[in-house]
Amino acid sequence: MAYNFKLFTLTRSPSMEFKELTKKDAQTQLSHEIQKLLQTCVSTAARESAAQELEGFERLFGRFINEAGPSVHWDQIQKLDDEAVRQYSDLQRPSDEELSKLLDKLVVVKLNGGLGTSMGCQGPKSVIPVRSELTFLDLTVQQIEHLNRTYNSSVALVLMNSFNTDEDTQKVIRKYQGLNVKLYTFNQSRYPRINKESLMPIGRTMGTDTDLEAWYPPGHGDFYEAFSNSGLLQEFINQGKEYVFISNIDNLGATVDLNILNFLVGEEAQQQPPCEFLMEVTDKTRADVKGGTLIKYDNKLRLLEIAQVPKDHLEDFKSVKTFKIFNTNNLWIKLDAMARVVQNQSLDMEVIINHKTLDNGLNIIQLEQAVGAAVKSFNGAHGINVPRSRFLPVKKTDDLLLVMSNLYRLQNGALIMSPLRMFPTTPLVKLGPNHFARVKEFLKRFASVPDMLELDHLTVSGDVTFGKGVSLRGTVIIIANHGDRIDIPPGAILENKIVSGNLRILDH
């Protein structure tokens, strides 16, 4: 042993030893700071709950400090097997007699931690009206209620809130009490933002009411531990539930799919090893080049995000020919497998380092993880290539215009592409951020939502308003220069048109 120790010390440079000591010191110092924060909790129960959350943060911080080098070596990426990603068209629909039994094994989780600030709204994003005065949350509840009523089933709906959205969400969900939906909520963790230079928490107390900027919800990768810590994971296993279907609440295409459910828990599924993790992917277009993709690495399925890609391979990653699919973040996960990986602490998700500058100029770091990155921690994982209609996220008012239009019709809480649309793809819409980014301003600019059934591409920039009954077809580009205004008159039909300059329709 003495010989090994000598050899070890001989091969270590002073700079390596310094780095090791610095890492250990940072972790020790962080533990000390967290203990100081915990002392500020107002009650023993609050301290115990916070300690459980911050244990998870310390593990994440340890990985951030200790993991060096790239998480993916480009030349070690392997070709995906044909069986790795199944085709949705190959799935079988279950018989109506089976449906109630299959649905009773399902729990639906919606990720509801985000605020509507990017669209100029206060409070949770899920309470923004998106269609016929119905919010994201209304539509989700309608979908589950319809399933339970139609098939006499008991699909549970769970909202993963954050400390930013929980209070407002609790007020809103009271209105659903009379419906045939069992609704549960739990909160994702609350992690401390750390100073970029010192790597120590910037907060001085555990209270978000006095120190809101010092805390953040750590991305949806926190789902597994937060779900387990809430007690709901074990509760659903005890109820006989088998799978959870997770998706972003702002993805209006992420409805419960009976064919996928049948693939996971139907009769055929009983004859083969269980698929513990199923990721819905869809064909990549040039609009999706930044989306994460599935790869095979170390003989396991793995999610590759753009942040992990070496700079000299970014163009390869963005290529529609090289990586043909991307992750929709619609995931189906086996509950008992989730309990196993959480208990064994075998969840392996890459650390995402999110740099931010606060309003006071302080540079901070948020450590996050992506829920889909856990795919490599599960056995029998698969991708399933689903139709594009299952990916309909509303991130900006560009997307909101699409889902409000006659391109879609509302059916039991789900948006269905109109049969009058001649092709299955949605138009590309780009609205100028200065005049259209905030929902309130956006709505004022449309006397009614234009007819978009035959639209391919719409670009609007500058001070532009739309009258009632406008029809947009083909490629339409409308640009009002600075200081000019364009009013598109009521009933106008614009087909393959570029409109620029100044157009005012004045009442007289």
N, C-alpha and C positions, 0 to 999 in steps of 0.2 A: 504493500500500500504506500509505503514511503516513496518508492521509486515512481509510482504513478503520480503522486502528488508533485514530485519534483518536475517530472516531464510536463505536467499540466501547467505549473507555474512558469516553466521555461518558455512555453509556446504562447503565453499570453502577453501581449504588449501592454505597456502602461496605459495607453488610451483605452484599450478594451476593459482593463480593470476599473478605470475611472468611470466608464459608461455603466458597468455592472453595479458599482457602488452608487452611482447617481440614480439608477433605476430602483434599487432597493430603498434608497433614501426617499425617493418620490412616493413609493407605495407606503412606506412607514408614515411619512408626513401626511399623506392623504387619509390614512386610517385615523390618525390623530385629529385631523380637521373634521372628519365625519363624526367622531365621538363628541366633539365640541358642538356640532350642529344638533346632534340628537339630544343633548342636554337642554336645548331650547324648546323641546316639545312640551305642549301644555298638559299632557296627561300620560300615564303609563301605557294606556292602549295605543295612543298616537305614536309613542316612542317605539313600541314593539312593531307596529305596522311599518313605520319609516325605516326601522333597522332591517327588516326583511327586504324592503326595496333597495336600500343602499348596499346591502350585501351583494346584490346583483350588479350594482354599479361598480363596486370594488373589483369584482371579477372581470368586468368589461375593461376597466382602467388597467388592470394587470395585463390583459392581452394587448391593449394599446401600447403600453410601455415596453413590453417584452418581445413583441413580434416584429422582427426585422425582415427586410427584403420583400420582394413581390409575392403576393398570395397565389399568383398564377405564372408559371413559366410557359410562354407561348408555344414553344416547340414540343411541350408535353401534352398539349390538347389532343384528345383522340376523337376519331370520327364516331358520331352517334350511331348506335345499332339501329336497324330497321324497327326493332321491337320497342326501342326506348321511347319513341313518340308515336302513339296510336293515332289513327285517323277517326275523327268524330263520325264520319259517314259509315264506319264499320260497326258502330254500337247498335245494340238491339233495344227496342222500346219494350218496357215491361208490360205485362197484361194488366188490365184495370183491376183485376182481383188482387194482384200482388201489391198494387201501389200503396195502399194504406199501410201495409206491413213494412214496406221499404221506407216510407216517409217517417214512420215512427222511430226509425234508427238514426234520424238526421237532426243535427243542430245547425242553425244558420247564425253566423257571426258577421256583423258589419263593423268595419273599422270606422269609428266615429269620433276620432280625436282632433280633427282639424277644424280650424276656424275659417270663416268666409272672408277673411281680410283681403286675400288676393283678388276678390271680386268686389271689394269695396263694401262688404257687409259686416255687421257686428254679430257676435255670437257664433254658434256652431254652423258649419257649412251645411249640415244636413237639414236645416230649417229654412233654406232658401227655396222659394217657390220655383219649380222648373216647368210645370205643365198644368194648365187648367187650375192654377192657384194651389196645386198640390206640391208638397216639398219632397225632397229625397226620402225623408223618413216616412211620410204619408204613403208614398209609392211602395216602399219596402214592406210596410205593415199590410197594405192592401194585397200584395203578392202572397204573403204567408197566410193571411186570413183566407184568401181564395183557395189555396191548397188544402188547408185544414177543413174548410167547409165542403169542398168538392169531394175529397177522398176520405172524409171522416178520420183525419189523422191528427197528430199532436206535434207538429214541427215547432220547436222552440226558437225564438228569436232573441239573440244576445247582442247588445251594443257594447263595444269596447270604447269607453269614453276616456278623455284625459282631464286633468284638473282644469283645463281651459273650457271644456264643453259640458262637464257633468251637471253642474247646477242648472243651467238653462235646459239641458236635455230632460232632467227629472221633471221640470215644470211642464214641458211639452207632452211627455208620454202619458200623462194622466188622462188625456182625452181618448186614449185607446183602450181604456179599462173594460168597456163593454164588448169588445171584439173577441173573436175566437183565436186569440194569439197569446201565448204565455211569453211575457217579455221580461228579460233579465238584463241587468247592466253590471258592469264592473269597470274599474279604472285601471288604465295602464299606469306604469310606474312614473315617478316624478324624480328625475335625476338632476344633479347640480351641474350647472355650466362651470367650466374651469377656465382660469386665466391662461391665455396662450403661452405666456412667459414662465409663470411660476408653476403651472399645471395644478394649481390648488383651486378649490371651490371659491367662487366669488361671493357667495351668500354668507350671511352672518347668523341667520335664523332659519328654522324650518318653515316659517310661515310664508305662504305665497301671497297673502293679502298685504304684507309689508315689504316683501322682497321678490315680487313676481318675476322680474328680469333674471333672477339668479337661478331659475329652474326651467326645465323643458321636458316635454314628453318624448321619450327616446326612440321615436320611429316605430313601425309596426313589428319589427323583429322582437320587441319586448312582449309580444302577444303570449308566447308559450309560458313564460314564468308568471306573468301577471294573471293569466287565466287559471293557472295552477294555484297561485297564492290566494286567489279569490275564493277557492273552494268549489267553483262551478265545474271544473274539469272532473273532479271525483264525483260530484253530485250527478252529472250526466252519465258517467259510466255506471253508477249505481242504478240509474233509471233504465239501463239497457240500451242507451244510445251508443252508436258505433262510430259515426263519422261527423266531422264538423266541416261545413262549407264556409270558407272565409273569403270576403271580398271588400273592396273599398266602397263606402256608402255612396260615393259620387260616380260609380260605374253603373249606369242605368241598364247595361246589358247583362249584369251579373245576377240572373235569376236562377232559382233552383231548377236544374236540368234533370229530368227524370231518366234520360238515357244514361247519363254519367252516373247517377245514383245506382241504377241497375247494374252497370259495369262493376261497381264497387261492392254492392251488397246483395245483388240478385243471385239466382240459382247458379249461373255459370261461375260467378266469383267464388262460390263455395268449393269448387273443384280445383282451385289453384292457390298458390301461396298468396297471401293478402298483399294488396297494393297499399302501403302505409301512407303514401304521399303522392297525390296527383296534382300536377300543375297544368292549368289550361294555358296553352300557347296559341298564337294565331300567326298567319303569314305576315311578314314584315313588308311595309311599303316605305317609300322614301321619307314619309312623315314620322316613321317610328325608329329611325336609325339609332337613337340613344337608348332604346329600351333594352333591358337585360335579356339574355338568351340562354338556352340550355346547351351545355356541352358535356362531354364525357371526360373525366379527369381522374386519375388514380383509379380507373375502372368503376367509378361511380358517377351518377348524374350530378351535375353541379350548375348553379346559376352564375353566369358571368355578367357582371355589371360593368358599365363603361368606366367607372372609377378604378377598376382593377386592370384595365387594359394598358400595356406599355405604350408610350406616346408614338413609337414608330410602327405600332400595329393598329392605331385608331381607325385608319381608313379600311383596313380588313374587317374590323368589328362592325363598322357602319355599312359595309357592303351587303346589299340585298342578296347577292349571289352566294357569298361565303356563309353568312348566317341568315337563314331564310325565315326564322321564326323569332318571336319575342314573347316575354312573359306578360300575361294580362293581370297578374296578381289575383286571379281567381284560383283558390287552392282548396283541395279536399284532403283532409288528414284524419287518420285513424286515431280515435281518442285514447285507446289503451297504449298505443305506440308513443303518443305524445306524453302520456304519464310516465312511461319508461325512460324516455330520453331526458325529461326534466329531472326525474328522480336520480338518474345516474350522472347527471351533469355532463351528458355526452352531446348536447347541442353544440354544433360547430357552425357559427356564422361569422363571416368576415366583419371586421370593425370598420364602419364608415366614419371618417373624420370630417365633420362639418364645421368649417371656419365661418365665423360671423363677427361683425362689428356692431356693438350696441350703440344706441343713440348718444351715449356719453363718450363715444370714441374708443371704448375698451375692446380689445381683440380677445375673443373667447373661442373655445372649442366645445362642440357638442359631439359626444360619442353615440353613434346610432348603429342599428343593424336592420337588415331587410328580412321580412318574414319568409320570403321564398328561398333565401340562402340556406335555410335549414334542410333543404331537400337531401343533401348528402348525409344527413344524420339518420335517415330512415331507410328501412329495407323495402325492396320491391318497388322503388319509386318509378313513376312514369310521367311523361308529358302526354297531353292529348291535344291534337291540333283541331281547334274549334272554329266555327264560322266567325267572321269578323263582327257579326251582330252581338256577340257576347262581350265585346269590348267597346263600350260607349261611355267613356269618362267625360265628365263636365268639369274641366279645370279652369276654363276662361269663358267669357261671354261669347266668344266665337262658337264654342260647343253648345252654349245655352241657346243660341239662335237656331242651331240645327234641331235640337230636341223639342223646341217650341213650335217648329214649323210643320207644314203638312207632309213632310217626308215620313213622319211617324204618326201612328194612331195609338191611342191608349187602350189597353185591354187587361183588365184585372190587375192594374198596377204596373204592368209591363209595357214598354214601348216596342211596337212592332213596325217594321218598315212597311210603308204603304205599298200595296200591290200595284198602284199606278206608277211607281218609280220603275223606269225601264231597266235600270242596272243596279246591282246589289251594293255598289260602293257609295259612300256618302260624299258630298261635295267637300272641297277644301275651302274653308272660310277663314279669312284673315281680316280682323277689324282693328282699326288704329287704336293703340292703347290710350292716347290722350283724350279721346272723346267717347270711347266705348267700353273701357276696362271695368268701370264700376256699374253694377247692375242697375242702380237707380238712374244713372245718366243714359245707359244703354236702352232702357225701356222707354224713356222719353223720346228717343229718336225714331221710334217706329209707331206710326198711328195704328198699324196692324202688322203682324208678321208676314213678310212677303211669301208668295207662292214660290217654292224652291224645288218642285218635283223634277224639273228638267235642268237644274243648275249643276255645273261641273266645278266651277271655281268662282269665288267672290272675294275681291279685295276692296276694302273701303278705308280711306285715309282722310283725316281732316274733319271739318265741321259739315256733316252730311245728315240729312233727315229723310225719312221715307214716308210717303203718304199712304192712305188706305188702298188695299187691293193691288199692290205692286207685284209684278211677276218678273222673276229673274231666271234667265235661261242661258245655257252654255257657259261662256266665260265673261264675267262682268267685272270691270275695274272702275271704281269711282274715286277720284282724287280731287279734294278741295285744297287748293294751296293755302298757305298761311294768310289769314285775313279774309279769305273768300268763304262763301258758304254755298252748298248745293242742296236744294230741296227737290227730291224726286217726286214728281206730281202724282196724285191719286190715280190709280188705274194704269200707270205706265207699264209697258212691257219692254224690258231691256234684254235683248238677245245678242250675245257676242258683241258687247258694246264697251267702249272706253269713254267715260264721262269725266271731263276735267274743267277747271276754270271756275265760273261763278254762275249759279242758276238759282234765282229766287222766284218763288211764286207768291205774289203779294195779294192779300185781300183788298178789294176796293169798295 
